[in-house]
Amino acid sequence: MPTACPTHRRREPLDRRAVLQAGAASLFGLGLPGLLAARAASPRRGPAKACIVLFMWGGPAQQDTWDLKPDAPADYRGEFKPIATKVPGVQIGEHLPLLASRMDRLALIRSLTHDDVNHTTATHYQLTGRKLPRPGAQRSEDWPSYGAVLSRFGHGKGPLPAFVSMMPKVPNGAPRFVEESHGQGAGWLGPLHDPMRIDADASLPGYTVGDFALSADVPLVRTEQRRTLLDRLDAQRRALEAHPGVQASDGHYTRAFDLLATRDAAEAFDLSREPAAVRERYGMNIHGQSVLQARRLVERGVPLVTVFWPNDGITNVSVYWDTHSRNFIDLKTRLCPVTDQAFSALLDDLDARGLLDETLVVWTGEMGRTPRVGQAVVGGAGAGKDGRDHWPSVFSAVLAGGGVRGGVVHGSSDRYAAYPATQPTPPADLAATVYHCLGIDPEMTVYDRQGRPATLCEGTPIRAVLR
């Protein structure tokens, strides 16, 4: 770690394999018991009870989405045109029309900036508000991500985990660099607060999350037999207590069993319960259904869900939002339309359910793209004649929902979308804003597993976007 810095639910039985997998994972501090344990009382509550982070891994091109430059030279402004939004004087890219019509609910930050051109470490900065503690650091040295902090301070309720990370993939898909990225888990807070991870494709008809499929009713005696099996696994855990990852107690195992056996919890992962029209509104694709899954989870008390842009494996030259080639083709066809549909559906759905005022939504990537088409940068991966390379010097993010003022724009970039022109905003300020909305003091002292203190975040909440 760097220095200083009650209702009774009906329980459904589960198969032996489910209990075995949950118990075995727990022995190494990575399973459900660890994820559900050690919730301390939170010092205060903010306007948002939950947060959904829509992480556009790869680095969306700011000048082709949220910050167009129609007066720049052609090789800077690119092929897209700006369109008017619901907020007078604010324009965004033509391939985000649904979000343009909902701009009055969005707070747009156009001056995010840092100096890290590497995907795997820039992600750490954006998801924690802190730079990687040292080159080559292990993930156990990472600063904790938002969800891990919420888990540590007791946010969440019921048997569902406090922190879920959706990293959907497809068979034979693109290189999974997102798996290698830092800042996604609990880091030095310990595996107790790591996220429950979902890799499944939520758009498939047979979508299930691990062994959360509901079992048919069986006699009570079989349920008790499975609880006996859980007790045996607990005995195994006791034998391995000396292992540093083994931190779950008897009560944590009980809660893990409840999660696996309780119908209400299992149903949170059953998207077939959603009306067809709702599912179609989000988009019958991996990202759209993952966003819908996130809504179902926060609706049932999960404090934070991160939805990473999926491992789509569409092309060999442009994957995720990492558009080194085919920048305009892919933004127009496979990137902007999908995020436009899913993000706007989420806003409408949360609003219709009375959840938008208490759910913070964050749309961001880890960096932006080069100002000039075809421009290569030191440390980047180069760019084709129709692509843009990595560019962290200025990029955009969007907030909505709990604690956020809609219809505002914070900061600006220069005429080339190359550097901040006003109000440069480091990721630490974005992190402080997220924590503020969720009722976590960004300047609070937190302690690692060895009891060493550190200041959670050194940023300042962005007052212009707060209600």
C-alpha positions as CSV (number, residue, x, y, z in Angstrom):
1,M,0.0,0.0,0.0
2,P,1.3,3.5,-0.7
3,T,2.0,5.7,2.3
4,A,-0.6,8.2,3.4
5,C,-2.1,8.3,0.9
6,P,-36.7,-8.3,8.0
7,T,-38.8,-10.1,6.1
8,H,-38.6,-13.9,6.1
9,R,-37.7,-15.2,2.7
10,R,-38.5,-18.6,1.4
11,R,-35.3,-20.5,0.9
12,E,-34.9,-22.6,-2.2
13,P,-32.5,-25.5,-2.3
14,L,-29.4,-25.5,-4.4
15,D,-27.4,-28.2,-6.0
16,R,-24.3,-29.7,-4.4
17,R,-22.0,-28.2,-7.0
18,A,-23.2,-24.7,-6.2
19,V,-22.4,-25.1,-2.5
20,L,-19.0,-26.7,-3.3
21,Q,-18.0,-23.9,-5.6
22,A,-19.0,-21.1,-3.3
23,G,-17.2,-22.8,-0.4
24,A,-14.1,-23.6,-2.3
25,A,-13.7,-20.1,-3.6
26,S,-14.2,-18.8,-0.1
27,L,-11.2,-20.7,1.2
28,F,-9.0,-18.4,-0.8
29,G,-10.8,-15.2,0.2
30,L,-12.4,-14.8,-3.3
31,G,-15.8,-16.2,-2.8
32,L,-19.2,-14.9,-1.8
33,P,-18.7,-15.1,1.9
34,G,-15.8,-12.8,1.7
35,L,-17.7,-10.4,-0.5
36,L,-20.6,-10.2,1.9
37,A,-18.7,-9.8,5.2
38,A,-17.4,-7.2,7.5
39,R,-19.8,-4.3,6.9
40,A,-19.1,-1.5,9.3
41,A,-21.5,1.3,9.9
42,S,-21.2,4.1,7.4
43,P,-20.5,7.5,8.9
44,R,-23.2,9.2,6.8
45,R,-25.4,8.8,3.8
46,G,-25.4,10.9,0.6
47,P,-28.2,11.6,-1.8
48,A,-27.3,8.5,-3.8
49,K,-27.9,5.0,-2.3
50,A,-26.3,3.2,-5.2
51,C,-24.1,3.8,-8.2
52,I,-23.8,2.3,-11.7
53,V,-20.5,2.9,-13.4
54,L,-20.7,2.5,-17.2
55,F,-17.1,2.0,-18.1
56,M,-16.3,2.4,-21.8
57,W,-13.0,0.6,-21.7
58,G,-10.6,1.6,-24.4
59,G,-11.0,5.3,-24.4
60,P,-13.9,7.0,-26.2
61,A,-13.0,9.8,-28.7
62,Q,-14.1,13.0,-26.9
63,Q,-14.3,15.0,-30.2
64,D,-16.6,12.4,-31.8
65,T,-19.0,12.0,-28.9
66,W,-19.4,14.7,-26.2
67,D,-17.1,17.5,-27.3
68,L,-17.2,18.1,-31.0
69,K,-15.1,20.8,-32.7
70,P,-17.0,21.7,-35.9
71,D,-14.7,24.7,-36.5
72,A,-11.4,22.8,-36.3
73,P,-9.5,21.7,-39.4
74,A,-11.0,18.6,-41.1
75,D,-8.3,16.2,-39.9
76,Y,-9.0,17.2,-36.3
77,R,-12.8,17.5,-36.3
78,G,-13.4,14.3,-38.1
79,E,-16.5,13.1,-40.0
80,F,-19.3,13.7,-37.4
81,K,-21.5,16.7,-37.0
82,P,-22.8,18.2,-33.7
83,I,-26.5,18.2,-32.9
84,A,-28.5,20.3,-30.6
85,T,-29.6,18.9,-27.2
86,K,-32.5,19.6,-24.8
87,V,-30.2,22.2,-23.1
88,P,-29.9,25.3,-25.2
89,G,-26.4,26.0,-26.3
90,V,-25.1,22.5,-25.6
91,Q,-24.3,20.2,-28.5
92,I,-23.0,16.6,-28.6
93,G,-22.3,14.1,-31.4
94,E,-24.9,13.2,-34.0
95,H,-24.7,9.5,-33.1
96,L,-26.0,10.1,-29.6
97,P,-29.5,11.4,-30.4
98,L,-31.4,9.7,-27.5
99,L,-29.0,11.2,-25.0
100,A,-29.1,14.6,-26.7
101,S,-32.9,14.6,-25.9
102,R,-32.1,13.8,-22.3
103,M,-29.3,16.3,-21.8
104,D,-31.3,18.1,-19.1
105,R,-30.7,15.0,-16.9
106,L,-26.9,14.9,-17.6
107,A,-23.9,16.7,-16.2
108,L,-21.2,16.7,-18.8
109,I,-17.5,17.1,-17.8
110,R,-15.4,18.1,-20.7
111,S,-12.0,18.8,-19.0
112,L,-10.9,15.5,-17.4
113,T,-7.1,15.2,-17.7
114,H,-4.2,13.1,-16.7
115,D,-0.9,11.9,-18.2
116,D,-1.1,8.1,-18.4
117,V,-1.4,6.6,-22.0
118,N,-1.5,3.0,-20.7
119,H,-5.0,1.4,-20.6
120,T,-4.3,-0.9,-17.7
121,T,-2.9,1.8,-15.4
122,A,-5.1,4.7,-16.5
123,T,-8.1,2.5,-15.6
124,H,-6.8,2.5,-12.0
125,Y,-6.7,6.3,-11.9
126,Q,-10.2,6.6,-13.2
127,L,-11.8,4.0,-11.0
128,T,-10.0,4.9,-7.8
129,G,-9.0,8.6,-8.1
130,R,-5.4,7.6,-7.4
131,K,-2.4,6.8,-9.7
132,L,-1.0,3.4,-9.5
133,P,1.2,3.4,-6.4
134,R,4.4,2.3,-8.2
135,P,5.4,0.9,-11.6
136,G,4.9,-2.9,-11.7
137,A,2.7,-2.9,-8.6
138,Q,0.7,-6.0,-7.8
139,R,-3.1,-5.8,-7.7
140,S,-3.0,-6.3,-4.0
141,E,-1.2,-2.9,-3.9
142,D,-3.9,-1.1,-5.9
143,W,-6.0,1.6,-4.3
144,P,-9.5,0.3,-3.6
145,S,-12.1,1.0,-6.3
146,Y,-15.4,2.7,-5.5
147,G,-17.4,-0.5,-4.8
148,A,-14.7,-1.9,-2.5
149,V,-14.9,1.3,-0.4
150,L,-18.7,1.1,-0.2
151,S,-18.4,-2.6,0.9
152,R,-15.8,-1.6,3.5
153,F,-18.1,1.0,5.0
154,G,-21.2,-1.1,5.2
155,H,-23.3,0.1,2.3
156,G,-25.8,-2.5,1.0
157,K,-28.3,-4.8,2.5
158,G,-29.6,-8.3,2.3
159,P,-27.8,-11.3,1.0
160,L,-26.6,-9.7,-2.3
161,P,-23.0,-8.5,-2.5
162,A,-22.1,-4.9,-2.0
163,F,-20.1,-4.7,-5.2
164,V,-20.7,-6.4,-8.6
165,S,-18.4,-6.1,-11.6
166,M,-19.8,-7.1,-15.0
167,M,-17.1,-8.0,-17.5
168,P,-19.1,-9.9,-20.2
169,K,-17.2,-11.7,-22.9
170,V,-17.9,-13.7,-26.0
171,P,-16.1,-16.9,-27.2
172,N,-13.0,-16.3,-29.1
173,G,-13.4,-12.5,-28.5
174,A,-10.9,-9.7,-28.5
175,P,-7.9,-9.7,-26.2
176,R,-9.1,-9.2,-22.7
177,F,-6.8,-6.3,-21.7
178,V,-9.6,-5.1,-19.4
179,E,-8.9,-8.2,-17.2
180,E,-5.3,-7.0,-16.7
181,S,-6.3,-3.4,-15.8
182,H,-5.7,-2.2,-12.2
183,G,-8.1,-0.5,-10.0
184,Q,-11.1,-2.8,-10.4
185,G,-11.1,-4.5,-7.0
186,A,-10.4,-3.9,-3.3
187,G,-6.6,-3.7,-3.6
188,W,-5.0,-3.2,-0.2
189,L,-8.4,-3.3,1.5
190,G,-8.2,-7.1,1.0
191,P,-10.1,-9.7,-0.9
192,L,-13.0,-9.5,1.5
193,H,-14.2,-6.4,-0.5
194,D,-13.5,-7.6,-4.0
195,P,-16.4,-7.5,-6.4
196,M,-18.6,-10.4,-7.4
197,R,-17.7,-10.8,-11.1
198,I,-20.1,-11.7,-13.9
199,D,-18.5,-12.8,-17.2
200,A,-21.7,-14.2,-18.7
201,D,-23.4,-12.7,-21.8
202,A,-26.7,-11.4,-20.5
203,S,-28.1,-11.2,-24.0
204,L,-28.1,-15.0,-24.5
205,P,-31.4,-16.9,-23.9
206,G,-29.7,-19.3,-21.4
207,Y,-28.0,-16.5,-19.4
208,T,-27.2,-17.5,-15.9
209,V,-24.7,-16.2,-13.3
210,G,-22.6,-19.0,-12.1
211,D,-24.9,-21.4,-10.2
212,F,-27.7,-18.9,-9.4
213,A,-30.2,-20.8,-11.5
214,L,-33.2,-21.6,-9.4
215,S,-33.6,-25.3,-8.4
216,A,-36.8,-27.2,-8.3
217,D,-38.4,-27.8,-4.9
218,V,-36.9,-30.7,-3.0
219,P,-37.6,-32.1,0.5
220,L,-36.4,-30.0,3.5
221,V,-34.1,-32.9,4.5
222,R,-32.0,-32.3,1.3
223,T,-31.7,-28.6,2.1
224,E,-30.4,-29.5,5.6
225,Q,-28.0,-32.0,4.1
226,R,-26.6,-29.2,2.0
227,R,-26.2,-27.0,5.1
228,T,-24.3,-29.9,6.7
229,L,-22.0,-29.8,3.7
230,L,-21.5,-26.1,4.3
231,D,-20.5,-26.8,7.8
232,R,-17.9,-29.3,6.5
233,L,-16.6,-26.6,4.2
234,D,-16.4,-24.3,7.2
235,A,-14.3,-26.9,9.0
236,Q,-11.9,-26.8,6.0
237,R,-11.7,-23.1,6.2
238,R,-10.8,-23.3,9.9
239,A,-7.9,-25.6,9.0
240,L,-6.6,-23.1,6.5
241,E,-7.1,-20.0,8.7
242,A,-3.4,-19.2,8.5
243,H,-3.7,-18.4,4.8
244,P,-3.8,-14.5,4.5
245,G,-6.8,-14.7,2.1
246,V,-9.0,-16.6,4.6
247,Q,-11.0,-14.0,6.4
248,A,-14.6,-15.2,6.4
249,S,-16.3,-16.2,9.6
250,D,-19.1,-18.6,10.4
251,G,-21.6,-15.8,9.8
252,H,-20.2,-14.9,6.4
253,Y,-20.6,-18.5,5.3
254,T,-24.2,-18.4,6.5
255,R,-24.9,-15.3,4.4
256,A,-23.3,-16.9,1.4
257,F,-25.6,-19.9,1.8
258,D,-28.5,-17.5,2.0
259,L,-27.5,-15.8,-1.2
260,L,-27.3,-19.0,-3.1
261,A,-30.4,-20.5,-1.6
262,T,-32.8,-17.5,-1.4
263,R,-35.2,-17.1,-4.2
264,D,-35.4,-13.3,-4.0
265,A,-31.6,-13.0,-4.4
266,A,-31.5,-15.5,-7.2
267,E,-34.3,-13.8,-9.1
268,A,-32.2,-10.6,-9.3
269,F,-30.2,-12.4,-12.0
270,D,-33.2,-13.7,-13.9
271,L,-33.6,-11.2,-16.8
272,S,-36.5,-13.3,-18.2
273,R,-38.7,-11.7,-15.6
274,E,-38.4,-8.4,-17.4
275,P,-41.1,-7.6,-20.0
276,A,-39.9,-8.1,-23.5
277,A,-40.4,-4.4,-24.3
278,V,-38.1,-3.3,-21.4
279,R,-35.4,-5.7,-22.5
280,E,-35.7,-4.5,-26.1
281,R,-35.5,-0.9,-25.0
282,Y,-32.1,-1.5,-23.5
283,G,-31.0,-3.3,-26.6
284,M,-30.8,-7.1,-27.1
285,N,-27.0,-7.0,-27.1
286,I,-24.3,-7.8,-24.5
287,H,-24.0,-4.2,-23.2
288,G,-27.7,-3.4,-23.2
289,Q,-28.6,-6.4,-21.2
290,S,-25.7,-5.9,-18.8
291,V,-26.9,-2.4,-18.1
292,L,-30.4,-3.9,-17.4
293,Q,-28.8,-6.4,-15.1
294,A,-27.2,-3.6,-13.3
295,R,-30.5,-1.8,-12.8
296,R,-32.0,-5.0,-11.4
297,L,-29.2,-5.3,-8.9
298,V,-29.2,-1.7,-7.6
299,E,-33.0,-2.0,-7.3
300,R,-32.5,-4.9,-4.9
301,G,-30.0,-3.1,-2.8
302,V,-26.6,-3.6,-4.4
303,P,-24.7,-0.4,-3.8
304,L,-22.3,-0.4,-6.8
305,V,-22.3,-2.2,-10.1
306,T,-19.6,-1.5,-12.7
307,V,-20.5,-2.4,-16.3
308,F,-17.4,-2.7,-18.4
309,W,-17.8,-2.4,-22.2
310,P,-18.0,-6.0,-23.3
311,N,-15.3,-8.1,-24.9
312,D,-17.1,-8.0,-28.2
313,G,-14.5,-9.4,-30.5
314,I,-16.0,-7.6,-33.5
315,T,-12.9,-6.8,-35.4
316,N,-9.2,-7.4,-35.3
317,V,-8.3,-3.7,-35.7
318,S,-10.7,-1.9,-33.5
319,V,-12.0,-3.4,-30.3
320,Y,-13.8,-2.0,-27.3
321,W,-13.6,1.8,-27.7
322,D,-9.9,1.5,-28.6
323,T,-10.4,2.8,-32.1
324,H,-6.9,2.9,-33.5
325,S,-8.5,2.1,-36.8
326,R,-12.1,2.3,-38.1
327,N,-12.7,5.1,-35.7
328,F,-15.7,6.6,-37.6
329,I,-17.1,3.3,-38.9
330,D,-17.1,1.7,-35.4
331,L,-18.4,4.8,-33.5
332,K,-21.2,5.1,-36.0
333,T,-22.2,1.4,-36.1
334,R,-21.2,-0.6,-33.0
335,L,-20.3,1.9,-30.3
336,C,-22.4,5.1,-30.1
337,P,-25.8,3.5,-31.0
338,V,-25.4,0.8,-28.4
339,T,-24.4,3.2,-25.6
340,D,-27.0,5.7,-26.7
341,Q,-29.8,3.2,-26.4
342,A,-28.7,1.5,-23.2
343,F,-27.7,4.7,-21.3
344,S,-30.9,6.5,-22.3
345,A,-33.0,3.4,-21.4
346,L,-31.4,3.3,-18.0
347,L,-32.2,6.9,-17.3
348,D,-35.8,6.5,-18.3
349,D,-36.2,3.2,-16.4
350,L,-34.7,4.5,-13.2
351,D,-36.8,7.6,-13.4
352,A,-40.0,5.6,-14.0
353,R,-39.3,3.5,-10.9
354,G,-38.5,6.4,-8.7
355,L,-34.8,5.4,-8.5
356,L,-33.0,8.1,-10.5
357,D,-32.7,10.6,-7.6
358,E,-31.1,7.9,-5.5
359,T,-28.9,6.2,-8.1
360,L,-25.8,7.9,-9.4
361,V,-24.8,6.9,-12.9
362,V,-21.3,7.5,-14.2
363,W,-20.4,7.1,-17.9
364,T,-16.6,7.3,-18.5
365,G,-13.6,5.7,-20.1
366,E,-10.0,5.7,-18.9
367,M,-8.8,8.3,-21.5
368,G,-9.7,10.0,-24.8
369,R,-8.3,9.9,-28.3
370,T,-5.8,12.0,-30.2
371,P,-6.9,15.4,-31.5
372,R,-5.8,14.6,-35.1
373,V,-6.9,11.6,-37.1
374,G,-4.0,9.3,-37.7
375,Q,-1.8,10.9,-35.1
376,A,0.5,8.6,-33.1
377,V,1.8,9.4,-29.6
378,V,4.7,8.2,-27.6
379,G,3.5,5.2,-25.5
380,G,0.4,4.7,-27.6
381,A,-0.2,1.9,-30.0
382,G,-0.3,4.1,-33.1
383,A,-3.2,4.9,-35.4
384,G,-4.3,4.1,-38.9
385,K,-5.3,6.7,-41.3
386,D,-8.9,6.4,-40.1
387,G,-8.1,6.0,-36.4
388,R,-7.1,7.9,-33.3
389,D,-4.4,6.9,-30.8
390,H,-4.5,7.1,-27.0
391,W,-4.9,10.6,-25.5
392,P,-5.3,11.2,-21.7
393,S,-4.6,15.0,-21.9
394,V,-8.3,15.8,-22.2
395,F,-11.4,13.7,-22.3
396,S,-15.1,13.6,-21.2
397,A,-17.3,11.9,-18.7
398,V,-21.0,12.1,-17.9
399,L,-22.9,12.0,-14.6
400,A,-26.6,11.6,-13.9
401,G,-29.0,10.8,-11.1
402,G,-28.4,10.9,-7.3
403,G,-27.0,14.2,-6.2
404,V,-26.2,15.5,-9.7
405,R,-27.5,18.6,-11.4
406,G,-28.8,17.9,-14.9
407,G,-28.2,20.2,-17.9
408,V,-24.8,21.5,-16.8
409,V,-21.4,21.4,-18.5
410,H,-18.2,21.6,-16.4
411,G,-14.9,22.6,-18.0
412,S,-14.0,22.9,-21.7
413,S,-11.3,21.8,-24.0
414,D,-9.4,23.9,-26.5
415,R,-10.3,24.3,-30.2
416,Y,-8.7,21.0,-31.1
417,A,-10.0,18.9,-28.1
418,A,-6.4,18.5,-27.2
419,Y,-6.0,20.1,-23.7
420,P,-8.3,21.6,-21.1
421,A,-9.1,25.3,-21.8
422,T,-10.9,25.8,-18.5
423,Q,-11.3,24.0,-15.2
424,P,-8.8,21.1,-15.8
425,T,-10.3,18.2,-13.8
426,P,-8.1,15.3,-12.6
427,P,-9.7,11.8,-12.0
428,A,-9.2,12.5,-8.2
429,D,-11.9,15.2,-8.5
430,L,-14.3,12.8,-10.3
431,A,-13.6,10.2,-7.5
432,A,-14.3,12.8,-4.8
433,T,-17.6,13.7,-6.5
434,V,-18.7,10.1,-6.7
435,Y,-17.8,9.6,-3.0
436,H,-19.6,12.8,-2.0
437,C,-22.8,11.7,-3.7
438,L,-22.6,8.3,-2.0
439,G,-22.1,9.7,1.4
440,I,-18.4,8.9,1.8
441,D,-16.1,11.7,2.9
442,P,-13.3,11.6,0.3
443,E,-10.8,12.9,2.9
444,M,-11.6,10.3,5.4
445,T,-8.8,8.1,6.8
446,V,-9.0,4.4,5.8
447,Y,-6.8,1.5,7.1
448,D,-5.3,-1.4,5.3
449,R,-5.2,-5.0,6.7
450,Q,-2.1,-4.1,8.7
451,G,-3.8,-1.1,10.3
452,R,-1.8,1.5,8.3
453,P,-3.7,4.7,7.6
454,A,-4.2,6.5,4.3
455,T,-6.4,9.4,3.0
456,L,-9.0,7.9,0.8
457,C,-9.0,10.6,-2.0
458,E,-7.0,13.8,-2.5
459,G,-9.5,15.3,-4.9
460,T,-12.2,17.9,-4.5
461,P,-15.9,17.3,-5.3
462,I,-16.9,19.2,-8.5
463,R,-19.5,21.6,-7.0
464,A,-20.7,22.8,-10.4
465,V,-22.3,19.4,-11.1
466,L,-23.8,18.8,-7.7
467,R,-27.3,19.7,-6.6
